[in-house]
Amino acid sequence: MSQHSVVEHVEFELLPGVSESDFLAASEEISRWTACQPGFEYRCLTLGEDGRWLDLVFWSNEDHARRAGRRIMEEKGRSPFMRMIDDASVRIAHRPVMGRKAPAGLLLTA
């Protein structure tokens, strides 16, 4: 496994009838869970004009990302958040972070 920081890129659609506000409320539980996982750095949830969501989670390395991915399905697989997602629409990728720009303008390398 790579020792680079990685971004977990999860793209998906919600099931018909799920409201944005209900989904965002359910996301809070997942955010709290994720923030407690080893290697967690940052999470960002976005919504595209096409209605597809993008959940970006930054991890210290790919091993931590993959372990958390297995644990979340075991521990939170039946959570309200997970039950609102159309399983057939989910696409997951792990990509190495090749560079970062810190808020203060400092360029960090992965």
Buried (B, 14 or more C-beta within 10 A) or exposed (E): EBEBBBBBBBBBBBEEEBEEEBBEEBBEEBEEBBEEBEBBBEBEBEEEEEEBBBBBBBBBBBBBBBBBBEBBEEEBEEBBBBEBBEEEBEEEEBEEBEEEEEEEEEEEEB
